[in-house]
Amino acid sequence: MLGAPQHIIEVVSRRPNFRELLLNALHCRCPNCRQGRVFRGFPNRVLPRCPNCGLSYFRESGYYLGGMIITYILTTFIVLAAYVLSLALPAARRLPENITFAFWGCLAISLVVLLMRPAYSLWLSLDFWIDPWQPDEPK
């Protein structure tokens, strides 16, 4: 990078590649040190800071709204894909409507709970990858 300030060169040089970012997010680890955990408890109780390096996991109020949106988008795509595939099964069309409705509702709720943690962690990792911040920076 010709003429780029030194701090920009340092940030870009320590930025993980996108594959590492995704793996780190799926393991729900700190985007800075890649060691500390992001969550305590179930389902989405995010720690305030990384227990290892001290990176703040909350940059502003409502920060994880993007994580919720990722969760809902993934859930919608998976449910729609499963529904389209189920149309090819003749036995699925013979089930009563109440059972079918209960099945799709339970599937959607289960997917939201299952995808919530990785989506929140992905949101945190993507934000850190795009605009890294230091562990000692205030909110």
DOGU-950206 format. One record per residue (C-alpha): z, y, x. Coordinates in pm, whole numbers. Each point is the difference from the previous one (the first is absolute). Layout:
<site><c3>Z</c3><c2>Y</c2><c1>X</c1></site>
...
***
This chain:
<site><c3>0</c3><c2>0</c2><c1>0</c1></site>
<site><c3>-126</c3><c2>304</c2><c1>177</c1></site>
<site><c3>219</c3><c2>303</c2><c1>-40</c1></site>
<site><c3>249</c3><c2>-168</c2><c1>-237</c1></site>
<site><c3>366</c3><c2>100</c2><c1>40</c1></site>
<site><c3>215</c3><c2>-254</c2><c1>183</c1></site>
<site><c3>225</c3><c2>-74</c2><c1>-300</c1></site>
<site><c3>-304</c3><c2>-102</c2><c1>-211</c1></site>
<site><c3>-123</c3><c2>-232</c2><c1>275</c1></site>
<site><c3>345</c3><c2>-164</c2><c1>22</c1></site>
<site><c3>19</c3><c2>-56</c2><c1>-377</c1></site>
<site><c3>-350</c3><c2>-150</c2><c1>-20</c1></site>
<site><c3>60</c3><c2>-223</c2><c1>303</c1></site>
<site><c3>315</c3><c2>-157</c2><c1>-149</c1></site>
<site><c3>-143</c3><c2>-41</c2><c1>-351</c1></site>
<site><c3>-44</c3><c2>-371</c2><c1>-90</c1></site>
<site><c3>-337</c3><c2>-124</c2><c1>-113</c1></site>
<site><c3>-50</c3><c2>-52</c2><c1>-373</c1></site>
<site><c3>48</c3><c2>-380</c2><c1>14</c1></site>
<site><c3>337</c3><c2>43</c2><c1>171</c1></site>
<site><c3>90</c3><c2>260</c2><c1>-260</c1></site>
<site><c3>-70</c3><c2>-243</c2><c1>-285</c1></site>
<site><c3>192</c3><c2>-286</c2><c1>162</c1></site>
<site><c3>295</c3><c2>228</c2><c1>70</c1></site>
<site><c3>-5</c3><c2>123</c2><c1>-361</c1></site>
<site><c3>-10</c3><c2>-356</c2><c1>-138</c1></site>
<site><c3>304</c3><c2>-87</c2><c1>212</c1></site>
<site><c3>176</c3><c2>314</c2><c1>-135</c1></site>
<site><c3>84</c3><c2>133</c2><c1>345</c1></site>
<site><c3>45</c3><c2>354</c2><c1>130</c1></site>
<site><c3>-336</c3><c2>162</c2><c1>78</c1></site>
<site><c3>141</c3><c2>167</c2><c1>311</c1></site>
<site><c3>184</c3><c2>-274</c2><c1>192</c1></site>
<site><c3>-136</c3><c2>-297</c2><c1>-200</c1></site>
<site><c3>344</c3><c2>-162</c2><c1>23</c1></site>
<site><c3>232</c3><c2>151</c2><c1>-261</c1></site>
<site><c3>-16</c3><c2>-111</c2><c1>-359</c1></site>
<site><c3>-100</c3><c2>237</c2><c1>-279</c1></site>
<site><c3>189</c3><c2>-152</c2><c1>-296</c1></site>
<site><c3>352</c3><c2>-105</c2><c1>-85</c1></site>
<site><c3>64</c3><c2>-199</c2><c1>-311</c1></site>
<site><c3>-250</c3><c2>-79</c2><c1>-271</c1></site>
<site><c3>-256</c3><c2>105</c2><c1>-118</c1></site>
<site><c3>-74</c3><c2>338</c2><c1>158</c1></site>
<site><c3>318</c3><c2>152</c2><c1>139</c1></site>
<site><c3>-143</c3><c2>189</c2><c1>297</c1></site>
<site><c3>236</c3><c2>76</c2><c1>287</c1></site>
<site><c3>37</c3><c2>373</c2><c1>76</c1></site>
<site><c3>-82</c3><c2>-52</c2><c1>371</c1></site>
<site><c3>-117</c3><c2>-273</c2><c1>233</c1></site>
<site><c3>307</c3><c2>-187</c2><c1>127</c1></site>
<site><c3>-171</c3><c2>-42</c2><c1>338</c1></site>
<site><c3>-165</c3><c2>335</c2><c1>91</c1></site>
<site><c3>138</c3><c2>238</c2><c1>-264</c1></site>
<site><c3>-335</c3><c2>96</c2><c1>-159</c1></site>
<site><c3>53</c3><c2>156</c2><c1>-343</c1></site>
<site><c3>-167</c3><c2>-201</c2><c1>-275</c1></site>
<site><c3>20</c3><c2>289</c2><c1>-251</c1></site>
<site><c3>-217</c3><c2>297</c2><c1>86</c1></site>
<site><c3>38</c3><c2>178</c2><c1>-333</c1></site>
<site><c3>115</c3><c2>-44</c2><c1>-357</c1></site>
<site><c3>-223</c3><c2>-246</c2><c1>-188</c1></site>
<site><c3>-142</c3><c2>-131</c2><c1>327</c1></site>
<site><c3>-65</c3><c2>-356</c2><c1>-122</c1></site>
<site><c3>-209</c3><c2>100</c2><c1>-301</c1></site>
<site><c3>-302</c3><c2>-106</c2><c1>208</c1></site>
<site><c3>160</c3><c2>-343</c2><c1>47</c1></site>
<site><c3>37</c3><c2>-33</c2><c1>-377</c1></site>
<site><c3>-365</c3><c2>89</c2><c1>-47</c1></site>
<site><c3>-105</c3><c2>-263</c2><c1>257</c1></site>
<site><c3>216</c3><c2>-257</c2><c1>-183</c1></site>
<site><c3>-158</c3><c2>77</c2><c1>-337</c1></site>
<site><c3>-355</c3><c2>-1</c2><c1>138</c1></site>
<site><c3>46</c3><c2>-336</c2><c1>172</c1></site>
<site><c3>164</c3><c2>-147</c2><c1>-309</c1></site>
<site><c3>-282</c3><c2>124</c2><c1>-223</c1></site>
<site><c3>-272</c3><c2>-143</c2><c1>222</c1></site>
<site><c3>172</c3><c2>-338</c2><c1>28</c1></site>
<site><c3>68</c3><c2>-27</c2><c1>-375</c1></site>
<site><c3>-356</c3><c2>106</c2><c1>-86</c1></site>
<site><c3>-148</c3><c2>-249</c2><c1>247</c1></site>
<site><c3>219</c3><c2>-280</c2><c1>-138</c1></site>
<site><c3>-94</c3><c2>96</c2><c1>-356</c1></site>
<site><c3>-373</c3><c2>-5</c2><c1>75</c1></site>
<site><c3>39</c3><c2>-339</c2><c1>169</c1></site>
<site><c3>198</c3><c2>-131</c2><c1>-298</c1></site>
<site><c3>-290</c3><c2>84</c2><c1>-232</c1></site>
<site><c3>-191</c3><c2>-283</c2><c1>166</c1></site>
<site><c3>269</c3><c2>-250</c2><c1>-101</c1></site>
<site><c3>-59</c3><c2>-129</c2><c1>-353</c1></site>
<site><c3>360</c3><c2>-126</c2><c1>-32</c1></site>
<site><c3>135</c3><c2>353</c2><c1>54</c1></site>
<site><c3>-183</c3><c2>126</c2><c1>-309</c1></site>
<site><c3>169</c3><c2>-257</c2><c1>-226</c1></site>
<site><c3>355</c3><c2>118</c2><c1>74</c1></site>
<site><c3>180</c3><c2>204</c2><c1>-266</c1></site>
<site><c3>-14</c3><c2>376</c2><c1>49</c1></site>
<site><c3>379</c3><c2>33</c2><c1>37</c1></site>
<site><c3>8</c3><c2>-244</c2><c1>291</c1></site>
<site><c3>-299</c3><c2>163</c2><c1>163</c1></site>
<site><c3>154</c3><c2>347</c2><c1>-34</c1></site>
<site><c3>334</c3><c2>-123</c2><c1>140</c1></site>
<site><c3>-175</c3><c2>-167</c2><c1>294</c1></site>
<site><c3>-195</c3><c2>313</c2><c1>99</c1></site>
<site><c3>307</c3><c2>220</c2><c1>-43</c1></site>
<site><c3>218</c3><c2>-228</c2><c1>213</c1></site>
<site><c3>-274</c3><c2>-23</c2><c1>264</c1></site>
<site><c3>-28</c3><c2>380</c2><c1>22</c1></site>
<site><c3>377</c3><c2>52</c2><c1>24</c1></site>
<site><c3>31</c3><c2>-273</c2><c1>263</c1></site>
<site><c3>-280</c3><c2>153</c2><c1>207</c1></site>
<site><c3>162</c3><c2>344</c2><c1>-12</c1></site>
<site><c3>328</c3><c2>-143</c2><c1>131</c1></site>
<site><c3>-180</c3><c2>-208</c2><c1>262</c1></site>
<site><c3>-228</c3><c2>280</c2><c1>124</c1></site>
<site><c3>249</c3><c2>287</c2><c1>-11</c1></site>
<site><c3>155</c3><c2>-44</c2><c1>347</c1></site>
<site><c3>-328</c3><c2>-49</c2><c1>191</c1></site>
<site><c3>-158</c3><c2>294</c2><c1>-186</c1></site>
<site><c3>291</c3><c2>234</c2><c1>82</c1></site>
<site><c3>-6</c3><c2>-114</c2><c1>361</c1></site>
<site><c3>-378</c3><c2>46</c2><c1>11</c1></site>
<site><c3>37</c3><c2>355</c2><c1>-135</c1></site>
<site><c3>258</c3><c2>81</c2><c1>268</c1></site>
<site><c3>-214</c3><c2>-155</c2><c1>276</c1></site>
<site><c3>-319</c3><c2>175</c2><c1>-113</c1></site>
<site><c3>176</c3><c2>336</c2><c1>-11</c1></site>
<site><c3>146</c3><c2>-57</c2><c1>346</c1></site>
<site><c3>-338</c3><c2>-114</c2><c1>132</c1></site>
<site><c3>-177</c3><c2>311</c2><c1>-133</c1></site>
<site><c3>270</c3><c2>255</c2><c1>88</c1></site>
<site><c3>270</c3><c2>-146</c2><c1>230</c1></site>
<site><c3>341</c3><c2>167</c2><c1>13</c1></site>
<site><c3>286</c3><c2>-39</c2><c1>244</c1></site>
<site><c3>330</c3><c2>-174</c2><c1>-83</c1></site>
<site><c3>198</c3><c2>318</c2><c1>61</c1></site>
<site><c3>-220</c3><c2>223</c2><c1>-222</c1></site>
<site><c3>179</c3><c2>135</c2><c1>-308</c1></site>
<site><c3>-136</c3><c2>-89</c2><c1>-343</c1></site>
***
